[in-house]
Amino acid sequence: MSLVTAPARSLAICTTCAGNRVTSITMTLTDGSSVDFASCHGCERRSWTQGGRALDIATVLVKAKKHKVA
Ligand SMILES: [Zn+2]
């Protein structure tokens, strides 16, 4: 899976280790929602946010799995 082809946006600071080696990309999930994915290269923390709100990975997976419109 190679999702990191989009250019990185402005550098974010990791909230866990305060490092600046954070890759942040925006992805559109299969349910149509647009989420920001940030991955820290320092501590390997990964976070998902949508409209500034943190999402947990379970929520993201559910959204990404929905292929049908109910
Ligand atoms: Zn970190």
N, CA, C, O and the ligand as a Tripos MOL2 file, in Angstrom:
@<TRIPOS>MOLECULE
protein
  281   279    71     0     0
PROTEIN
NO_CHARGES

@<TRIPOS>ATOM
      1 N           0.8470   -1.1900    0.0000 N.3       1 MET1
      2 CA          0.0000    0.0000    0.0000 C.3       1 MET1
      3 C           0.8800    1.2360    0.0000 C.2       1 MET1
      4 O           1.7160    1.4120    0.8860 O.2       1 MET1
      5 N           0.6940    2.0700   -0.9690 N.am      2 SER2
      6 CA          1.5470    3.2500   -1.0760 C.3       2 SER2
      7 C           0.6960    4.4970   -1.1260 C.2       2 SER2
      8 O           0.3600    5.0040   -2.1970 O.2       2 SER2
      9 N           0.3560    4.9800    0.0500 N.am      3 LEU3
     10 CA         -0.5140    6.1450    0.1280 C.3       3 LEU3
     11 C           0.2760    7.4370    0.2140 C.2       3 LEU3
     12 O          -0.2890    8.5230    0.0890 O.2       3 LEU3
     13 N           1.5670    7.3250    0.4260 N.am      4 VAL4
     14 CA          2.3490    8.5210    0.7300 C.3       4 VAL4
     15 C           2.9700    9.1000   -0.5350 C.2       4 VAL4
     16 O           4.1620    9.4000   -0.5820 O.2       4 VAL4
     17 N           2.1350    9.2500   -1.5560 N.am      5 THR5
     18 CA          2.6250    9.8590   -2.7770 C.3       5 THR5
     19 C           2.2440   11.3270   -2.8510 C.2       5 THR5
     20 O           2.8380   12.1020   -3.6000 O.2       5 THR5
     21 N           1.2360   11.6970   -2.0560 N.am      6 ALA6
     22 CA          0.8550   13.1010   -2.0290 C.3       6 ALA6
     23 C           1.9310   13.8950   -1.2980 C.2       6 ALA6
     24 O           2.5600   13.3880   -0.3690 O.2       6 ALA6
     25 N           2.1380   15.1280   -1.7150 N.am      7 PRO7
     26 CA          3.1440   15.9400   -1.0220 C.3       7 PRO7
     27 C           2.7440   16.1920    0.4240 C.2       7 PRO7
     28 O           1.5740   16.4180    0.7320 O.2       7 PRO7
     29 N           3.7150   16.1510    1.2820 N.am      8 ALA8
     30 CA          3.4380   16.4100    2.6870 C.3       8 ALA8
     31 C           3.0040   17.8600    2.8510 C.2       8 ALA8
     32 O           3.5190   18.7620    2.1910 O.2       8 ALA8
     33 N           2.0570   18.0560    3.7360 N.am      9 ARG9
     34 CA          1.6110   19.4110    4.0000 C.3       9 ARG9
     35 C           2.5550   20.0630    4.9860 C.2       9 ARG9
     36 O           3.6040   19.5110    5.3190 O.2       9 ARG9
     37 N           2.1830   21.2230    5.4450 N.am     10 SER10
     38 CA          3.0500   21.9210    6.3700 C.3      10 SER10
     39 C           3.4010   21.0160    7.5560 C.2      10 SER10
     40 O           2.5610   20.2680    8.0540 O.2      10 SER10
     41 N           4.6130   21.0990    7.9780 N.am     11 LEU11
     42 CA          5.0950   20.1910    9.0000 C.3      11 LEU11
     43 C           4.3380   20.3590   10.3080 C.2      11 LEU11
     44 O           4.1560   21.4660   10.8140 O.2      11 LEU11
     45 N           3.9110   19.2390   10.8270 N.am     12 ALA12
     46 CA          3.2230   19.2530   12.1100 C.3      12 ALA12
     47 C           4.2200   18.8520   13.1950 C.2      12 ALA12
     48 O           5.2800   18.2900   12.9190 O.2      12 ALA12
     49 N           3.8540   19.1520   14.4110 N.am     13 ILE13
     50 CA          4.6680   18.7540   15.5440 C.3      13 ILE13
     51 C           3.9580   17.6120   16.2480 C.2      13 ILE13
     52 O           2.7650   17.6980   16.5410 O.2      13 ILE13
     53 N           4.6800   16.5590   16.5150 N.am     14 CYS14
     54 CA          4.0910   15.4090   17.1770 C.3      14 CYS14
     55 C           3.6870   15.7690   18.6040 C.2      14 CYS14
     56 O           4.4650   16.3560   19.3560 O.2      14 CYS14
     57 N           2.4600   15.4070   18.9580 N.am     15 THR15
     58 CA          1.9910   15.7370   20.2980 C.3      15 THR15
     59 C           2.5340   14.7650   21.3400 C.2      15 THR15
     60 O           2.3940   14.9990   22.5400 O.2      15 THR15
     61 N           3.1430   13.6960   20.8960 N.am     16 THR16
     62 CA          3.6770   12.7190   21.8390 C.3      16 THR16
     63 C           5.1480   12.9610   22.1470 C.2      16 THR16
     64 O           5.5450   12.9930   23.3110 O.2      16 THR16
     65 N           5.9600   13.1340   21.0960 N.am     17 CYS17
     66 CA          7.4020   13.2730   21.3380 C.3      17 CYS17
     67 C           7.9180   14.6580   20.9580 C.2      17 CYS17
     68 O           9.1100   14.9340   21.0910 O.2      17 CYS17
     69 N           7.0260   15.5310   20.4830 N.am     18 ALA18
     70 CA          7.3860   16.8970   20.1080 C.3      18 ALA18
     71 C           8.3640   16.9560   18.9440 C.2      18 ALA18
     72 O           8.9730   17.9940   18.6850 O.2      18 ALA18
     73 N           8.5080   15.8490   18.2550 N.am     19 GLY19
     74 CA          9.3700   15.8460   17.0780 C.3      19 GLY19
     75 C           8.6720   16.4810   15.8980 C.2      19 GLY19
     76 O           7.4470   16.6070   15.8830 O.2      19 GLY19
     77 N           9.4510   16.8820   14.9080 N.am     20 ASN20
     78 CA          8.8390   17.5050   13.7360 C.3      20 ASN20
     79 C           8.9330   16.6210   12.4980 C.2      20 ASN20
     80 O           8.6870   17.0730   11.3800 O.2      20 ASN20
     81 N           9.2870   15.3760   12.7080 N.am     21 ARG21
     82 CA          9.3240   14.4770   11.5570 C.3      21 ARG21
     83 C           7.9600   13.7970   11.4150 C.2      21 ARG21
     84 O           7.8320   12.5800   11.5490 O.2      21 ARG21
     85 N           6.9800   14.5970   11.1470 N.am     22 VAL22
     86 CA          5.6200   14.1010   11.0460 C.3      22 VAL22
     87 C           5.1490   14.2150    9.6020 C.2      22 VAL22
     88 O           5.2000   15.2850    8.9960 O.2      22 VAL22
     89 N           4.7030   13.1190    9.0800 N.am     23 THR23
     90 CA          4.1130   13.1270    7.7500 C.3      23 THR23
     91 C           2.6080   13.2520    7.8980 C.2      23 THR23
     92 O           1.9740   12.4830    8.6210 O.2      23 THR23
     93 N           2.0530   14.2140    7.2150 N.am     24 SER24
     94 CA          0.6170   14.4380    7.3240 C.3      24 SER24
     95 C           0.0000   14.4500    5.9350 C.2      24 SER24
     96 O           0.4190   15.2180    5.0690 O.2      24 SER24
     97 N          -0.9780   13.6140    5.7280 N.am     25 ILE25
     98 CA         -1.6470   13.5790    4.4370 C.3      25 ILE25
     99 C          -3.1570   13.5680    4.6570 C.2      25 ILE25
    100 O          -3.6440   13.1960    5.7240 O.2      25 ILE25
    101 N          -3.8660   13.9760    3.6440 N.am     26 THR26
    102 CA         -5.3270   13.9410    3.6950 C.3      26 THR26
    103 C          -5.8180   12.8360    2.7810 C.2      26 THR26
    104 O          -5.3910   12.7150    1.6320 O.2      26 THR26
    105 N          -6.7090   12.0470    3.3070 N.am     27 MET27
    106 CA         -7.2500   10.9530    2.5180 C.3      27 MET27
    107 C          -8.7660   11.0110    2.5320 C.2      27 MET27
    108 O          -9.3810   11.4980    3.4810 O.2      27 MET27
    109 N          -9.3440   10.5090    1.4720 N.am     28 THR28
    110 CA        -10.7930   10.3990    1.4150 C.3      28 THR28
    111 C         -11.1620    8.9330    1.5860 C.2      28 THR28
    112 O         -10.7270    8.0690    0.8240 O.2      28 THR28
    113 N         -11.9660    8.6770    2.5900 N.am     29 LEU29
    114 CA        -12.3570    7.3020    2.8590 C.3      29 LEU29
    115 C         -13.5150    6.8960    1.9640 C.2      29 LEU29
    116 O         -14.1110    7.7220    1.2720 O.2      29 LEU29
    117 N         -13.8170    5.6110    1.9920 N.am     30 THR30
    118 CA        -14.8510    5.1000    1.0900 C.3      30 THR30
    119 C         -16.2360    5.6230    1.4270 C.2      30 THR30
    120 O         -17.1410    5.5370    0.5970 O.2      30 THR30
    121 N         -16.4200    6.1610    2.6190 N.am     31 ASP31
    122 CA        -17.7340    6.7330    2.9160 C.3      31 ASP31
    123 C         -17.7920    8.2150    2.5250 C.2      31 ASP31
    124 O         -18.7870    8.8960    2.7720 O.2      31 ASP31
    125 N         -16.7240    8.6910    1.9200 N.am     32 GLY32
    126 CA        -16.7250   10.0580    1.4120 C.3      32 GLY32
    127 C         -16.1660   11.0860    2.3690 C.2      32 GLY32
    128 O         -16.0160   12.2510    2.0010 O.2      32 GLY32
    129 N         -15.8520   10.6840    3.5920 N.am     33 SER33
    130 CA        -15.3180   11.6590    4.5210 C.3      33 SER33
    131 C         -13.8230   11.8640    4.2710 C.2      33 SER33
    132 O         -13.1010   10.9420    3.8910 O.2      33 SER33
    133 N         -13.3980   13.0730    4.4940 N.am     34 SER34
    134 CA        -12.0120   13.4310    4.2970 C.3      34 SER34
    135 C         -11.3250   13.4920    5.6550 C.2      34 SER34
    136 O         -11.7550   14.2220    6.5490 O.2      34 SER34
    137 N         -10.2650   12.7260    5.7990 N.am     35 VAL35
    138 CA         -9.5830   12.6780    7.0830 C.3      35 VAL35
    139 C          -8.1110   12.9890    6.8980 C.2      35 VAL35
    140 O          -7.5410   12.7520    5.8330 O.2      35 VAL35
    141 N          -7.5140   13.5140    7.9260 N.am     36 ASP36
    142 CA         -6.0780   13.7810    7.9300 C.3      36 ASP36
    143 C          -5.3810   12.6780    8.6960 C.2      36 ASP36
    144 O          -5.7660   12.3270    9.8110 O.2      36 ASP36
    145 N          -4.3690   12.1550    8.0880 N.am     37 PHE37
    146 CA         -3.5830   11.1040    8.7220 C.3      37 PHE37
    147 C          -2.1980   11.6530    8.9880 C.2      37 PHE37
    148 O          -1.5460   12.1710    8.0810 O.2      37 PHE37
    149 N          -1.7440   11.5440   10.2330 N.am     38 ALA38
    150 CA         -0.4120   12.0080   10.5900 C.3      38 ALA38
    151 C           0.3820   10.8580   11.1630 C.2      38 ALA38
    152 O          -0.1110   10.1010   11.9990 O.2      38 ALA38
    153 N           1.6070   10.7340   10.7090 N.am     39 SER39
    154 CA          2.4640    9.6510   11.1670 C.3      39 SER39
    155 C           3.7990   10.2300   11.6060 C.2      39 SER39
    156 O           4.4700   10.9190   10.8380 O.2      39 SER39
    157 N           4.1780    9.9460   12.8450 N.am     40 CYS40
    158 CA          5.4270   10.4730   13.3790 C.3      40 CYS40
    159 C           6.5460    9.4690   13.1590 C.2      40 CYS40
    160 O           6.4040    8.2900   13.4830 O.2      40 CYS40
    161 N           7.6460    9.9330   12.6140 N.am     41 HIS41
    162 CA          8.7790    9.0410   12.3700 C.3      41 HIS41
    163 C           9.6460    8.8920   13.6110 C.2      41 HIS41
    164 O          10.5090    8.0160   13.6740 O.2      41 HIS41
    165 N           9.4120    9.7510   14.5970 N.am     42 GLY42
    166 CA         10.2120    9.6710   15.8100 C.3      42 GLY42
    167 C           9.7250    8.5820   16.7510 C.2      42 GLY42
    168 O          10.5050    7.7450   17.2060 O.2      42 GLY42
    169 N           8.4260    8.5990   17.0380 N.am     43 CYS43
    170 CA          7.8930    7.6530   18.0200 C.3      43 CYS43
    171 C           6.8560    6.7140   17.3980 C.2      43 CYS43
    172 O           6.2630    5.8820   18.0840 O.2      43 CYS43
    173 N           6.6490    6.8620   16.0980 N.am     44 GLU44
    174 CA          5.7210    5.9990   15.3640 C.3      44 GLU44
    175 C           4.2720    6.1570   15.7830 C.2      44 GLU44
    176 O           3.4450    5.2770   15.5440 O.2      44 GLU44
    177 N           3.9720    7.2780   16.4070 N.am     45 ARG45
    178 CA          2.5830    7.5480   16.7270 C.3      45 ARG45
    179 C           1.8320    7.8550   15.4400 C.2      45 ARG45
    180 O           2.3370    8.5630   14.5680 O.2      45 ARG45
    181 N           0.6460    7.3270   15.3330 N.am     46 ARG46
    182 CA         -0.1890    7.6300   14.1790 C.3      46 ARG46
    183 C          -1.4930    8.1990   14.6730 C.2      46 ARG46
    184 O          -2.0730    7.6980   15.6370 O.2      46 ARG46
    185 N          -1.9530    9.2310   14.0280 N.am     47 SER47
    186 CA         -3.2100    9.8110   14.4610 C.3      47 SER47
    187 C          -4.0590   10.1830   13.2670 C.2      47 SER47
    188 O          -3.5510   10.4870   12.1870 O.2      47 SER47
    189 N          -5.3310   10.1540   13.4760 N.am     48 TRP48
    190 CA         -6.3000   10.4940   12.4460 C.3      48 TRP48
    191 C          -7.1720   11.6170   12.9900 C.2      48 TRP48
    192 O          -7.6140   11.5720   14.1380 O.2      48 TRP48
    193 N          -7.4110   12.6110   12.1710 N.am     49 THR49
    194 CA         -8.3090   13.6760   12.5820 C.3      49 THR49
    195 C          -9.2510   14.0140   11.4340 C.2      49 THR49
    196 O          -8.9290   13.8300   10.2600 O.2      49 THR49
    197 N         -10.3890   14.4990   11.7980 N.am     50 GLN50
    198 CA        -11.3730   14.9280   10.8060 C.3      50 GLN50
    199 C         -11.9310   16.2530   11.2750 C.2      50 GLN50
    200 O         -12.5600   16.3360   12.3290 O.2      50 GLN50
    201 N         -11.7020   17.2750   10.4970 N.am     51 GLY51
    202 CA        -12.1790   18.6010   10.8520 C.3      51 GLY51
    203 C         -11.6450   19.0560   12.1980 C.2      51 GLY51
    204 O         -12.3410   19.7600   12.9300 O.2      51 GLY51
    205 N         -10.4230   18.6690   12.5400 N.am     52 GLY52
    206 CA         -9.8120   19.0830   13.7860 C.3      52 GLY52
    207 C         -10.1550   18.1910   14.9680 C.2      52 GLY52
    208 O          -9.6450   18.3910   16.0700 O.2      52 GLY52
    209 N         -11.0160   17.2110   14.7420 N.am     53 ARG53
    210 CA        -11.3830   16.2890   15.8180 C.3      53 ARG53
    211 C         -10.6050   15.0050   15.6690 C.2      53 ARG53
    212 O         -10.4570   14.4920   14.5590 O.2      53 ARG53
    213 N         -10.1100   14.4840   16.7590 N.am     54 ALA54
    214 CA         -9.3800   13.2280   16.7040 C.3      54 ALA54
    215 C         -10.3340   12.0720   16.4380 C.2      54 ALA54
    216 O         -11.4380   12.0090   16.9800 O.2      54 ALA54
    217 N          -9.8770   11.1690   15.5950 N.am     55 LEU55
    218 CA        -10.6420    9.9580   15.3380 C.3      55 LEU55
    219 C          -9.8270    8.7840   15.8480 C.2      55 LEU55
    220 O          -8.6000    8.7830   15.7550 O.2      55 LEU55
    221 N         -10.5110    7.7870   16.3870 N.am     56 ASP56
    222 CA         -9.7270    6.6110   16.7310 C.3      56 ASP56
    223 C          -9.6960    5.6750   15.5370 C.2      56 ASP56
    224 O         -10.5290    5.7450   14.6330 O.2      56 ASP56
    225 N          -8.7190    4.8090   15.5680 N.am     57 ILE57
    226 CA         -8.4740    3.9620   14.3990 C.3      57 ILE57
    227 C          -9.6770    3.0790   14.0900 C.2      57 ILE57
    228 O          -9.9380    2.7700   12.9270 O.2      57 ILE57
    229 N         -10.3990    2.6800   15.1040 N.am     58 ALA58
    230 CA        -11.5720    1.8320   14.8760 C.3      58 ALA58
    231 C         -12.6040    2.5720   14.0340 C.2      58 ALA58
    232 O         -13.2160    1.9920   13.1360 O.2      58 ALA58
    233 N         -12.7910    3.8430   14.3260 N.am     59 THR59
    234 CA        -13.7380    4.6500   13.5570 C.3      59 THR59
    235 C         -13.2930    4.7550   12.1050 C.2      59 THR59
    236 O         -14.1010    4.6510   11.1820 O.2      59 THR59
    237 N         -12.0020    4.9610   11.9230 N.am     60 VAL60
    238 CA        -11.4760    5.0920   10.5650 C.3      60 VAL60
    239 C         -11.6820    3.7940    9.7930 C.2      60 VAL60
    240 O         -12.0640    3.8120    8.6230 O.2      60 VAL60
    241 N         -11.4300    2.6860   10.4450 N.am     61 LEU61
    242 CA        -11.5800    1.4040    9.7620 C.3      61 LEU61
    243 C         -13.0310    1.1550    9.3750 C.2      61 LEU61
    244 O         -13.3080    0.6350    8.2940 O.2      61 LEU61
    245 N         -13.9390    1.5170   10.2390 N.am     62 VAL62
    246 CA        -15.3530    1.3510    9.9130 C.3      62 VAL62
    247 C         -15.7190    2.2080    8.7050 C.2      62 VAL62
    248 O         -16.4060    1.7540    7.7900 O.2      62 VAL62
    249 N         -15.2550    3.4410    8.7170 N.am     63 LYS63
    250 CA        -15.5470    4.3310    7.5970 C.3      63 LYS63
    251 C         -14.9460    3.8030    6.3010 C.2      63 LYS63
    252 O         -15.5600    3.8860    5.2370 O.2      63 LYS63
    253 N         -13.7550    3.2660    6.4060 N.am     64 ALA64
    254 CA        -13.0560    2.7970    5.2140 C.3      64 ALA64
    255 C         -13.6610    1.5170    4.6730 C.2      64 ALA64
    256 O         -13.4070    1.1470    3.5270 O.2      64 ALA64
    257 N         -14.4570    0.8380    5.4830 N.am     65 LYS65
    258 CA        -15.0100   -0.4390    5.0570 C.3      65 LYS65
    259 C         -16.3570   -0.2930    4.3680 C.2      65 LYS65
    260 O         -16.8000   -1.1910    3.6520 O.2      65 LYS65
    261 N         -17.0000    0.8380    4.5880 N.am     66 LYS66
    262 CA        -18.3350    0.9890    4.0430 C.3      66 LYS66
    263 C         -18.2910    1.2040    2.5330 C.2      66 LYS66
    264 O         -17.8950    2.2700    2.0620 O.2      66 LYS66
    265 N         -18.6840    0.2270    1.8090 N.am     67 HIS67
    266 CA        -18.6760    0.3520    0.3600 C.3      67 HIS67
    267 C         -20.0530    0.6460   -0.1830 C.2      67 HIS67
    268 O         -20.1990    1.1410   -1.3010 O.2      67 HIS67
    269 N         -21.0500    0.3450    0.5990 N.am     68 LYS68
    270 CA        -22.4160    0.5560    0.1230 C.3      68 LYS68
    271 C         -23.0050    1.7980    0.7760 C.2      68 LYS68
    272 O         -22.7130    2.1060    1.9310 O.2      68 LYS68
    273 N         -23.8070    2.4810    0.0490 N.am     69 VAL69
    274 CA        -24.5750    3.5770    0.6410 C.3      69 VAL69
    275 C         -25.8580    2.9590    1.1870 C.2      69 VAL69
    276 O         -26.6230    2.3300    0.4560 O.2      69 VAL69
    277 N         -26.0710    3.1440    2.4520 N.am     70 ALA70
    278 CA        -27.2090    2.4770    3.0880 C.3      70 ALA70
    279 C         -28.5230    2.9820    2.5420 C.2      70 ALA70
    280 O         -29.5840    2.5260    2.9680 O.2      70 ALA70
    281 ZN          6.3420   11.4270   17.8460 Zn       71 ZN71
@<TRIPOS>BOND
     1     1     2 1
     2     2     3 1
     3     3     4 2
     4     3     5 am
     5     5     6 1
     6     6     7 1
     7     7     8 2
     8     7     9 am
     9     9    10 1
    10    10    11 1
    11    11    12 2
    12    11    13 am
    13    13    14 1
    14    14    15 1
    15    15    16 2
    16    15    17 am
    17    17    18 1
    18    18    19 1
    19    19    20 2
    20    19    21 am
    21    21    22 1
    22    22    23 1
    23    23    24 2
    24    23    25 am
    25    25    26 1
    26    26    27 1
    27    27    28 2
    28    27    29 am
    29    29    30 1
    30    30    31 1
    31    31    32 2
    32    31    33 am
    33    33    34 1
    34    34    35 1
    35    35    36 2
    36    35    37 am
    37    37    38 1
    38    38    39 1
    39    39    40 2
    40    39    41 am
    41    41    42 1
    42    42    43 1
    43    43    44 2
    44    43    45 am
    45    45    46 1
    46    46    47 1
    47    47    48 2
    48    47    49 am
    49    49    50 1
    50    50    51 1
    51    51    52 2
    52    51    53 am
    53    53    54 1
    54    54    55 1
    55    55    56 2
    56    55    57 am
    57    57    58 1
    58    58    59 1
    59    59    60 2
    60    59    61 am
    61    61    62 1
    62    62    63 1
    63    63    64 2
    64    63    65 am
    65    65    66 1
    66    66    67 1
    67    67    68 2
    68    67    69 am
    69    69    70 1
    70    70    71 1
    71    71    72 2
    72    71    73 am
    73    73    74 1
    74    74    75 1
    75    75    76 2
    76    75    77 am
    77    77    78 1
    78    78    79 1
    79    79    80 2
    80    79    81 am
    81    81    82 1
    82    82    83 1
    83    83    84 2
    84    83    85 am
    85    85    86 1
    86    86    87 1
    87    87    88 2
    88    87    89 am
    89    89    90 1
    90    90    91 1
    91    91    92 2
    92    91    93 am
    93    93    94 1
    94    94    95 1
    95    95    96 2
    96    95    97 am
    97    97    98 1
    98    98    99 1
    99    99   100 2
   100    99   101 am
   101   101   102 1
   102   102   103 1
   103   103   104 2
   104   103   105 am
   105   105   106 1
   106   106   107 1
   107   107   108 2
   108   107   109 am
   109   109   110 1
   110   110   111 1
   111   111   112 2
   112   111   113 am
   113   113   114 1
   114   114   115 1
   115   115   116 2
   116   115   117 am
   117   117   118 1
   118   118   119 1
   119   119   120 2
   120   119   121 am
   121   121   122 1
   122   122   123 1
   123   123   124 2
   124   123   125 am
   125   125   126 1
   126   126   127 1
   127   127   128 2
   128   127   129 am
   129   129   130 1
   130   130   131 1
   131   131   132 2
   132   131   133 am
   133   133   134 1
   134   134   135 1
   135   135   136 2
   136   135   137 am
   137   137   138 1
   138   138   139 1
   139   139   140 2
   140   139   141 am
   141   141   142 1
   142   142   143 1
   143   143   144 2
   144   143   145 am
   145   145   146 1
   146   146   147 1
   147   147   148 2
   148   147   149 am
   149   149   150 1
   150   150   151 1
   151   151   152 2
   152   151   153 am
   153   153   154 1
   154   154   155 1
   155   155   156 2
   156   155   157 am
   157   157   158 1
   158   158   159 1
   159   159   160 2
   160   159   161 am
   161   161   162 1
   162   162   163 1
   163   163   164 2
   164   163   165 am
   165   165   166 1
   166   166   167 1
   167   167   168 2
   168   167   169 am
   169   169   170 1
   170   170   171 1
   171   171   172 2
   172   171   173 am
   173   173   174 1
   174   174   175 1
   175   175   176 2
   176   175   177 am
   177   177   178 1
   178   178   179 1
   179   179   180 2
   180   179   181 am
   181   181   182 1
   182   182   183 1
   183   183   184 2
   184   183   185 am
   185   185   186 1
   186   186   187 1
   187   187   188 2
   188   187   189 am
   189   189   190 1
   190   190   191 1
   191   191   192 2
   192   191   193 am
   193   193   194 1
   194   194   195 1
   195   195   196 2
   196   195   197 am
   197   197   198 1
   198   198   199 1
   199   199   200 2
   200   199   201 am
   201   201   202 1
   202   202   203 1
   203   203   204 2
   204   203   205 am
   205   205   206 1
   206   206   207 1
   207   207   208 2
   208   207   209 am
   209   209   210 1
   210   210   211 1
   211   211   212 2
   212   211   213 am
   213   213   214 1
   214   214   215 1
   215   215   216 2
   216   215   217 am
   217   217   218 1
   218   218   219 1
   219   219   220 2
   220   219   221 am
   221   221   222 1
   222   222   223 1
   223   223   224 2
   224   223   225 am
   225   225   226 1
   226   226   227 1
   227   227   228 2
   228   227   229 am
   229   229   230 1
   230   230   231 1
   231   231   232 2
   232   231   233 am
   233   233   234 1
   234   234   235 1
   235   235   236 2
   236   235   237 am
   237   237   238 1
   238   238   239 1
   239   239   240 2
   240   239   241 am
   241   241   242 1
   242   242   243 1
   243   243   244 2
   244   243   245 am
   245   245   246 1
   246   246   247 1
   247   247   248 2
   248   247   249 am
   249   249   250 1
   250   250   251 1
   251   251   252 2
   252   251   253 am
   253   253   254 1
   254   254   255 1
   255   255   256 2
   256   255   257 am
   257   257   258 1
   258   258   259 1
   259   259   260 2
   260   259   261 am
   261   261   262 1
   262   262   263 1
   263   263   264 2
   264   263   265 am
   265   265   266 1
   266   266   267 1
   267   267   268 2
   268   267   269 am
   269   269   270 1
   270   270   271 1
   271   271   272 2
   272   271   273 am
   273   273   274 1
   274   274   275 1
   275   275   276 2
   276   275   277 am
   277   277   278 1
   278   278   279 1
   279   279   280 2
@<TRIPOS>SUBSTRUCTURE
     1 MET1         2 RESIDUE 1 A MET
     2 SER2         6 RESIDUE 1 A SER
     3 LEU3        10 RESIDUE 1 A LEU
     4 VAL4        14 RESIDUE 1 A VAL
     5 THR5        18 RESIDUE 1 A THR
     6 ALA6        22 RESIDUE 1 A ALA
     7 PRO7        26 RESIDUE 1 A PRO
     8 ALA8        30 RESIDUE 1 A ALA
     9 ARG9        34 RESIDUE 1 A ARG
    10 SER10       38 RESIDUE 1 A SER
    11 LEU11       42 RESIDUE 1 A LEU
    12 ALA12       46 RESIDUE 1 A ALA
    13 ILE13       50 RESIDUE 1 A ILE
    14 CYS14       54 RESIDUE 1 A CYS
    15 THR15       58 RESIDUE 1 A THR
    16 THR16       62 RESIDUE 1 A THR
    17 CYS17       66 RESIDUE 1 A CYS
    18 ALA18       70 RESIDUE 1 A ALA
    19 GLY19       74 RESIDUE 1 A GLY
    20 ASN20       78 RESIDUE 1 A ASN
    21 ARG21       82 RESIDUE 1 A ARG
    22 VAL22       86 RESIDUE 1 A VAL
    23 THR23       90 RESIDUE 1 A THR
    24 SER24       94 RESIDUE 1 A SER
    25 ILE25       98 RESIDUE 1 A ILE
    26 THR26      102 RESIDUE 1 A THR
    27 MET27      106 RESIDUE 1 A MET
    28 THR28      110 RESIDUE 1 A THR
    29 LEU29      114 RESIDUE 1 A LEU
    30 THR30      118 RESIDUE 1 A THR
    31 ASP31      122 RESIDUE 1 A ASP
    32 GLY32      126 RESIDUE 1 A GLY
    33 SER33      130 RESIDUE 1 A SER
    34 SER34      134 RESIDUE 1 A SER
    35 VAL35      138 RESIDUE 1 A VAL
    36 ASP36      142 RESIDUE 1 A ASP
    37 PHE37      146 RESIDUE 1 A PHE
    38 ALA38      150 RESIDUE 1 A ALA
    39 SER39      154 RESIDUE 1 A SER
    40 CYS40      158 RESIDUE 1 A CYS
    41 HIS41      162 RESIDUE 1 A HIS
    42 GLY42      166 RESIDUE 1 A GLY
    43 CYS43      170 RESIDUE 1 A CYS
    44 GLU44      174 RESIDUE 1 A GLU
    45 ARG45      178 RESIDUE 1 A ARG
    46 ARG46      182 RESIDUE 1 A ARG
    47 SER47      186 RESIDUE 1 A SER
    48 TRP48      190 RESIDUE 1 A TRP
    49 THR49      194 RESIDUE 1 A THR
    50 GLN50      198 RESIDUE 1 A GLN
    51 GLY51      202 RESIDUE 1 A GLY
    52 GLY52      206 RESIDUE 1 A GLY
    53 ARG53      210 RESIDUE 1 A ARG
    54 ALA54      214 RESIDUE 1 A ALA
    55 LEU55      218 RESIDUE 1 A LEU
    56 ASP56      222 RESIDUE 1 A ASP
    57 ILE57      226 RESIDUE 1 A ILE
    58 ALA58      230 RESIDUE 1 A ALA
    59 THR59      234 RESIDUE 1 A THR
    60 VAL60      238 RESIDUE 1 A VAL
    61 LEU61      242 RESIDUE 1 A LEU
    62 VAL62      246 RESIDUE 1 A VAL
    63 LYS63      250 RESIDUE 1 A LYS
    64 ALA64      254 RESIDUE 1 A ALA
    65 LYS65      258 RESIDUE 1 A LYS
    66 LYS66      262 RESIDUE 1 A LYS
    67 HIS67      266 RESIDUE 1 A HIS
    68 LYS68      270 RESIDUE 1 A LYS
    69 VAL69      274 RESIDUE 1 A VAL
    70 ALA70      278 RESIDUE 1 A ALA
    71 ZN71       281 GROUP 0 **** ****
